[in-house]
Amino acid sequence: MSAAPVVVVGAGAAGLMAAYFAAAAGAPTLVLEGTKGGGKKIVVSGGGRCNVLPSEVRWERFVTASSPHTLRNLLRSWPLEEQRRYFEETLGLPLALEEETGKLFPASNRSVDVRDALLNAARGAGARFRFNTRVHDVRPAGDGWTVHLDGGETLAASAVVLATGGLSVPNTGSDGVGLRIAEGLGHTVHRLYPALTPMTADPAPHAGLSGVSLHVQIDAPGKRGGVLTEGGFLFTHRGWSGPTVLDVSHLATLSRLDGGPPQPVLVRWTALDAAAWHGLLQSGSPGTVATLLRRHLPARLAEQLQGEADVPMEKTLAQLRRDERARLVERLTRYPLPWTGDEGYRKAEVTGGGVALGEVSTKTLESRRHPGLFLSGELLDAFGPIGGYNFLWAWATGRLAGLGAARHVSLI
């Protein structure tokens, strides 16, 4: 058996950060990664641009079945401003603010630059990497750990950082092995489900609108606190996507898994509220209802909504009856999205659920069940909305786990 004091399992966002901070703290560090070059989710994120960080953090937008207080403490371990300085000053990777969305992207607009900067920094700090190397189990062995690889090889470690990700986007190498290992070691894994995933309907009532995109507001009220979000919306051939849809999808998924009433998802298609639309439709202006709608909406969507409201296309504003106006305003401002399912882990940005936050130290992310085992990133029970929040979580927890593992090695 060959030895490495700190073994980091996974070279994704959390794993690369853990590797850098463990190695920079002086711990010999070996990273085991199942794919060819690591960081695949970083590379494919943001359409190849990588939304590195949000421009601000709203704690209440994170989702967890664990203690929100514990989640906040973990995020506070590495504040947003310090994370940005790390990328810009330590990695030499300038970030640019996209004013419209409040997202921070690499100035180069190339996600591969983010992955490569993290890899180079970890290597520069002394971390070693083994790619195309899959771990299938991790077990305590005396005062340390034995890491079992596919093919029968074993490695000894004084500390192990699990940074394997969850189940989302499996074609990037995510297979849930870290969750299985953690559960096998006695950790509580809260119910898993795809989150930030496109929503679908079968049959798809809006297939003819595929490709239409616009800025909307979505209200998903409910017992879980609900979500009110505003931003991009995209019609697909199977349903709907875009940041607003992804941000509420977990509520729909959980309502389906619970077997209860479907989660209401109500769309306001424009910035105009019900009162404003009533005013426009009663203004007495010349022209047809269709012409007015097309001033504020994509033409295909305007036609769809007018048809669903059972308002004839040739109807003029002067001819519009009160009941027709009421039906139309309802569809314009509180449109019930007729979802029946979602795209699952295949297109999910993150995995909902995961290892209970109460079972790790908020100071080091060391397992409270097994000294020398550290957990980070997506396999923990927390995720945030679209907009850099989940990278923020990965960077913060990866750093904390790496520092914790290095400290553990220095003490044993």
C-alpha positions as CSV (number, residue, x, y, z in Angstrom):
1,M,0.0,0.0,0.0
2,S,1.4,3.5,-1.0
3,A,0.8,6.3,1.5
4,A,-0.5,9.9,1.2
5,P,-1.3,11.8,4.3
6,V,-4.3,13.6,2.8
7,V,-6.4,12.0,0.0
8,V,-8.9,14.2,-1.7
9,V,-11.5,12.2,-3.6
10,G,-12.8,14.2,-6.5
11,A,-11.3,17.1,-8.5
12,G,-14.4,19.2,-9.0
13,A,-15.0,22.6,-7.6
14,A,-14.9,21.6,-3.9
15,G,-12.1,19.0,-4.4
16,L,-9.8,21.4,-6.2
17,M,-10.3,24.0,-3.5
18,A,-9.7,21.4,-0.8
19,A,-6.5,20.2,-2.6
20,Y,-5.1,23.7,-2.8
21,F,-5.7,24.6,0.8
22,A,-4.5,21.3,2.2
23,A,-1.3,21.4,0.2
24,A,-0.7,25.1,0.9
25,A,-1.0,24.4,4.6
26,G,1.9,22.0,4.3
27,A,0.1,18.6,4.1
28,P,1.2,16.2,1.4
29,T,-1.9,15.9,-0.7
30,L,-3.0,13.4,-3.4
31,V,-6.2,14.0,-5.5
32,L,-8.0,11.0,-7.0
33,E,-10.3,11.8,-9.9
34,G,-12.3,9.4,-12.0
35,T,-12.4,11.6,-15.2
36,K,-9.6,12.5,-17.6
37,G,-8.9,16.0,-16.5
38,G,-11.2,16.9,-13.6
39,G,-13.4,19.9,-13.1
40,K,-16.0,18.9,-15.8
41,K,-18.9,20.7,-14.1
42,I,-16.8,23.8,-14.0
43,V,-16.1,23.6,-17.7
44,V,-19.7,23.0,-18.8
45,S,-21.2,25.5,-16.3
46,G,-22.8,28.8,-17.5
47,G,-22.8,27.7,-21.1
48,G,-19.0,27.4,-21.1
49,R,-18.6,30.7,-19.2
50,C,-18.7,29.6,-15.5
51,N,-20.6,31.9,-13.2
52,V,-17.9,31.8,-10.5
53,L,-19.7,33.8,-7.8
54,P,-22.8,35.9,-7.2
55,S,-22.3,39.6,-6.6
56,E,-24.1,39.3,-3.3
57,V,-25.3,36.6,-1.0
58,R,-28.9,36.2,0.4
59,W,-28.8,33.4,3.0
60,E,-32.5,32.8,2.8
61,R,-32.2,31.6,-0.8
62,F,-30.3,28.4,0.2
63,V,-32.2,25.2,0.7
64,T,-31.5,22.6,3.3
65,A,-33.3,20.0,5.4
66,S,-30.6,20.6,8.0
67,S,-30.2,23.6,10.3
68,P,-30.1,26.9,8.3
69,H,-28.0,28.3,11.2
70,T,-25.4,25.6,10.5
71,L,-25.5,26.4,6.8
72,R,-24.9,30.1,7.4
73,N,-22.0,29.4,9.7
74,L,-20.3,27.3,7.0
75,L,-20.7,30.0,4.4
76,R,-19.4,32.6,6.8
77,S,-16.2,30.7,7.1
78,W,-15.1,32.3,3.8
79,P,-17.1,35.4,3.0
80,L,-17.9,36.4,-0.6
81,E,-15.4,39.3,-0.7
82,E,-12.5,37.0,0.4
83,Q,-13.5,34.4,-2.2
84,R,-13.4,37.1,-4.9
85,R,-10.0,38.2,-3.8
86,Y,-8.7,34.7,-3.9
87,F,-9.7,34.3,-7.5
88,E,-8.5,37.7,-8.6
89,E,-5.3,38.0,-6.5
90,T,-4.2,34.5,-5.7
91,L,-5.2,32.8,-8.9
92,G,-4.8,35.9,-11.1
93,L,-8.2,35.4,-12.6
94,P,-10.0,38.7,-13.0
95,L,-13.8,38.5,-12.6
96,A,-16.3,40.7,-14.4
97,L,-19.8,41.6,-13.2
98,E,-22.7,41.1,-15.5
99,E,-24.9,44.0,-14.5
100,E,-28.1,42.6,-15.8
101,T,-27.9,39.4,-13.7
102,G,-25.6,40.3,-10.9
103,K,-23.3,37.3,-11.7
104,L,-19.5,37.3,-11.7
105,F,-17.8,35.6,-14.6
106,P,-14.1,35.2,-15.5
107,A,-13.2,38.3,-17.6
108,S,-12.1,35.9,-20.3
109,N,-15.6,34.4,-20.4
110,R,-14.0,30.9,-20.6
111,S,-14.9,28.4,-17.9
112,V,-11.9,26.3,-18.8
113,D,-9.7,29.1,-17.5
114,V,-11.3,28.7,-14.1
115,R,-10.7,25.0,-14.0
116,D,-7.1,25.3,-15.2
117,A,-6.3,28.1,-12.7
118,L,-7.5,25.9,-9.8
119,L,-5.6,22.9,-11.1
120,N,-2.4,24.9,-11.5
121,A,-2.7,26.5,-8.1
122,A,-3.2,23.1,-6.4
123,R,-0.2,21.7,-8.3
124,G,1.8,24.8,-7.5
125,A,1.1,24.3,-3.8
126,G,2.4,20.7,-4.0
127,A,-0.8,18.6,-4.6
128,R,-0.4,15.5,-6.8
129,F,-3.2,14.3,-9.1
130,R,-4.2,10.9,-10.4
131,F,-6.8,11.1,-13.1
132,N,-8.9,8.2,-14.5
133,T,-8.8,6.8,-11.0
134,R,-12.1,5.7,-9.5
135,V,-12.6,5.2,-5.8
136,H,-15.3,2.7,-4.8
137,D,-14.8,2.7,-1.0
138,V,-13.1,4.4,2.0
139,R,-12.7,2.6,5.3
140,P,-11.2,3.4,8.7
141,A,-7.9,1.6,9.3
142,G,-6.3,2.1,12.7
143,D,-5.6,5.8,13.1
144,G,-6.0,6.4,9.4
145,W,-7.9,5.4,6.4
146,T,-7.7,2.9,3.5
147,V,-8.9,4.1,0.1
148,H,-10.1,1.3,-2.2
149,L,-9.8,1.9,-5.9
150,D,-11.4,0.1,-8.8
151,G,-9.2,-2.7,-9.9
152,G,-8.1,-3.7,-6.3
153,E,-5.4,-1.1,-5.5
154,T,-5.5,0.4,-2.0
155,L,-4.0,3.6,-0.7
156,A,-3.3,4.6,2.9
157,A,-4.3,8.0,4.2
158,S,-4.2,9.9,7.5
159,A,-7.1,12.0,6.4
160,V,-9.7,11.8,3.5
161,V,-11.7,14.6,2.0
162,L,-14.8,13.4,0.2
163,A,-15.6,15.9,-2.6
164,T,-17.2,13.6,-5.1
165,G,-20.3,15.7,-5.9
166,G,-23.8,14.4,-6.0
167,L,-25.9,12.8,-8.8
168,S,-26.5,15.8,-11.1
169,V,-25.2,15.8,-14.7
170,P,-23.9,12.3,-14.6
171,N,-22.0,12.7,-17.9
172,T,-19.5,14.8,-16.0
173,G,-18.6,11.8,-13.8
174,S,-21.1,12.3,-11.0
175,D,-22.3,8.9,-9.8
176,G,-23.1,9.4,-6.1
177,V,-20.2,7.3,-4.9
178,G,-19.4,9.8,-2.1
179,L,-22.9,9.7,-0.8
180,R,-22.9,5.9,-0.8
181,I,-19.6,5.9,1.1
182,A,-20.8,8.5,3.6
183,E,-24.0,6.5,4.2
184,G,-22.0,3.3,4.5
185,L,-20.0,4.9,7.3
186,G,-23.1,5.7,9.2
187,H,-23.9,9.2,8.1
188,T,-27.5,10.4,7.7
189,V,-28.2,11.2,4.1
190,H,-31.3,13.3,3.7
191,R,-33.6,12.5,0.9
192,L,-31.9,13.0,-2.5
193,Y,-33.7,14.7,-5.5
194,P,-32.8,16.6,-8.6
195,A,-32.8,20.4,-8.0
196,L,-32.4,23.3,-10.4
197,T,-33.7,21.1,-13.2
198,P,-36.0,22.0,-16.2
199,M,-39.7,21.2,-15.7
200,T,-41.7,19.2,-18.1
201,A,-45.3,18.3,-19.0
202,D,-46.7,15.2,-20.7
203,P,-48.2,16.0,-23.1
204,A,-46.3,19.2,-23.7
205,P,-48.9,22.0,-24.2
206,H,-46.4,24.6,-25.3
207,A,-44.2,22.5,-27.6
208,G,-45.1,25.0,-30.4
209,L,-43.4,27.8,-28.3
210,S,-40.1,26.0,-28.1
211,G,-37.2,28.5,-28.3
212,V,-39.3,31.5,-27.1
213,S,-37.6,33.3,-24.2
214,L,-38.5,36.3,-22.1
215,H,-38.1,37.9,-18.7
216,V,-40.7,36.8,-16.2
217,Q,-41.7,36.7,-12.5
218,I,-42.6,33.3,-11.0
219,D,-44.4,32.8,-7.7
220,A,-44.3,29.3,-6.2
221,P,-46.1,29.6,-2.9
222,G,-46.4,26.8,-0.4
223,K,-45.7,25.3,3.0
224,R,-41.9,25.1,2.4
225,G,-41.8,28.9,2.4
226,G,-42.3,29.3,-1.3
227,V,-40.1,31.0,-3.8
228,L,-40.6,34.3,-5.6
229,T,-38.1,34.8,-8.4
230,E,-37.6,37.0,-11.4
231,G,-35.4,36.5,-14.5
232,G,-35.1,34.5,-17.7
233,F,-37.7,31.9,-18.8
234,L,-37.3,29.6,-21.8
235,F,-39.9,27.4,-23.5
236,T,-38.5,23.9,-24.5
237,H,-40.0,21.2,-26.7
238,R,-40.7,19.2,-23.5
239,G,-41.6,22.0,-21.1
240,W,-39.8,25.0,-19.6
241,S,-36.3,26.0,-18.4
242,G,-34.4,29.2,-17.7
243,P,-33.2,30.5,-14.3
244,T,-36.7,31.3,-12.9
245,V,-38.0,27.8,-13.7
246,L,-34.8,26.1,-12.3
247,D,-35.0,28.1,-9.1
248,V,-38.5,26.8,-8.2
249,S,-38.2,23.3,-9.7
250,H,-37.2,21.7,-6.3
251,L,-40.6,22.7,-4.8
252,A,-42.4,20.9,-7.7
253,T,-40.1,17.9,-7.5
254,L,-40.7,17.5,-3.7
255,S,-44.4,17.9,-4.0
256,R,-44.4,15.1,-6.6
257,L,-42.2,12.9,-4.4
258,D,-44.5,13.6,-1.4
259,G,-47.5,12.4,-3.3
260,G,-49.4,15.5,-2.3
261,P,-51.1,18.3,-4.4
262,P,-48.8,19.6,-7.2
263,Q,-46.8,22.7,-6.3
264,P,-48.5,25.8,-7.9
265,V,-46.1,27.6,-10.2
266,L,-47.6,30.9,-11.2
267,V,-46.0,33.0,-14.0
268,R,-46.4,36.7,-14.6
269,W,-45.2,37.2,-18.2
270,T,-44.4,40.9,-18.1
271,A,-43.5,43.6,-15.6
272,L,-47.2,44.7,-15.7
273,D,-49.4,43.6,-12.8
274,A,-53.1,42.9,-13.0
275,A,-54.2,46.5,-12.4
276,A,-51.9,47.7,-15.1
277,W,-53.2,45.2,-17.6
278,H,-56.8,46.0,-16.7
279,G,-56.0,49.6,-17.4
280,L,-54.5,48.9,-20.8
281,L,-57.3,46.6,-21.8
282,Q,-60.0,49.2,-20.8
283,S,-58.2,52.2,-22.2
284,G,-60.4,52.6,-25.2
285,S,-57.3,52.7,-27.5
286,P,-57.9,51.8,-31.1
287,G,-56.8,48.4,-32.4
288,T,-57.1,44.8,-31.5
289,V,-56.3,42.9,-28.3
290,A,-53.7,40.9,-30.3
291,T,-51.9,44.1,-31.3
292,L,-51.7,45.2,-27.7
293,L,-50.4,41.9,-26.5
294,R,-47.7,41.7,-29.1
295,R,-46.4,45.0,-27.9
296,H,-45.5,43.4,-24.6
297,L,-45.0,39.8,-25.4
298,P,-43.3,37.6,-28.1
299,A,-45.9,37.1,-30.8
300,R,-46.3,33.3,-30.5
301,L,-46.8,33.6,-26.7
302,A,-49.3,36.4,-27.1
303,E,-51.3,34.3,-29.5
304,Q,-51.2,31.3,-27.2
305,L,-52.4,33.2,-24.2
306,Q,-55.2,34.9,-26.1
307,G,-56.3,31.6,-27.5
308,E,-56.3,30.0,-24.0
309,A,-58.4,32.9,-22.7
310,D,-60.9,32.2,-25.4
311,V,-60.6,35.7,-26.8
312,P,-61.0,35.8,-30.7
313,M,-57.9,37.1,-32.5
314,E,-59.9,39.7,-34.3
315,K,-61.5,41.1,-31.1
316,T,-60.9,44.9,-30.7
317,L,-60.2,46.5,-27.3
318,A,-63.5,48.3,-27.6
319,Q,-65.3,45.0,-28.1
320,L,-63.6,43.2,-25.2
321,R,-66.1,41.9,-22.6
322,R,-65.5,42.0,-18.9
323,D,-65.3,38.2,-18.6
324,E,-62.9,38.0,-21.5
325,R,-60.7,40.7,-19.9
326,A,-60.7,38.9,-16.6
327,R,-59.6,35.6,-18.2
328,L,-56.9,37.3,-20.2
329,V,-55.5,39.2,-17.2
330,E,-55.4,36.1,-15.1
331,R,-53.3,34.3,-17.8
332,L,-51.0,37.3,-18.2
333,T,-50.3,37.8,-14.5
334,R,-50.9,34.5,-12.7
335,Y,-50.5,31.8,-15.3
336,P,-50.5,28.3,-13.7
337,L,-47.7,26.3,-15.4
338,P,-49.2,22.9,-16.2
339,W,-46.1,20.9,-15.2
340,T,-46.2,17.1,-14.6
341,G,-42.5,16.2,-14.1
342,D,-38.9,17.3,-14.6
343,E,-35.8,16.5,-16.5
344,G,-34.2,14.7,-13.5
345,Y,-30.6,14.5,-12.6
346,R,-29.6,14.4,-16.3
347,K,-30.1,18.1,-16.6
348,A,-30.2,19.1,-12.9
349,E,-27.6,21.7,-11.9
350,V,-27.3,20.3,-8.3
351,T,-28.5,17.4,-6.1
352,G,-31.0,18.3,-3.4
353,G,-30.5,16.6,0.0
354,G,-27.3,15.0,1.1
355,V,-25.3,14.4,4.3
356,A,-26.9,16.1,7.3
357,L,-25.0,19.3,8.2
358,G,-25.3,18.5,11.9
359,E,-23.0,15.5,11.4
360,V,-19.9,17.6,10.4
361,S,-18.0,20.2,12.3
362,T,-18.8,23.8,11.3
363,K,-15.1,24.7,12.0
364,T,-13.4,22.0,9.9
365,L,-16.1,19.9,8.1
366,E,-14.7,16.9,9.9
367,S,-17.2,14.1,10.4
368,R,-18.6,13.9,13.9
369,R,-18.7,10.1,13.4
370,H,-15.2,9.4,12.0
371,P,-12.2,11.5,12.9
372,G,-10.0,12.2,9.8
373,L,-13.0,12.1,7.4
374,F,-14.0,15.5,5.9
375,L,-17.0,16.2,3.6
376,S,-17.5,19.0,1.2
377,G,-19.5,20.4,-1.7
378,E,-22.5,19.0,-3.3
379,L,-22.7,15.8,-1.2
380,L,-23.6,18.0,1.8
381,D,-27.3,18.9,2.4
382,A,-27.5,22.4,0.9
383,F,-27.9,24.1,-2.4
384,G,-28.6,27.6,-3.6
385,P,-30.3,29.2,-6.6
386,I,-28.9,29.8,-10.0
387,G,-26.3,32.6,-10.1
388,G,-23.0,31.4,-8.6
389,Y,-24.5,30.3,-5.2
390,N,-23.5,26.7,-5.6
391,F,-20.0,27.5,-6.6
392,L,-19.8,29.8,-3.6
393,W,-20.8,26.8,-1.4
394,A,-18.3,24.5,-3.2
395,W,-15.4,27.0,-2.8
396,A,-16.2,27.7,0.9
397,T,-16.7,24.0,2.0
398,G,-13.8,22.8,-0.1
399,R,-11.5,25.3,1.6
400,L,-12.7,24.5,5.0
401,A,-12.4,20.7,4.5
402,G,-8.9,21.1,3.0
403,L,-7.7,23.2,6.0
404,G,-9.3,20.8,8.4
405,A,-7.6,17.8,6.9
406,A,-4.2,19.5,6.9
407,R,-4.7,20.4,10.6
408,H,-5.8,16.9,11.4
409,V,-2.6,15.5,9.7
410,S,-0.4,18.0,11.7
411,L,-2.0,16.8,15.0
412,I,-1.8,13.1,14.7
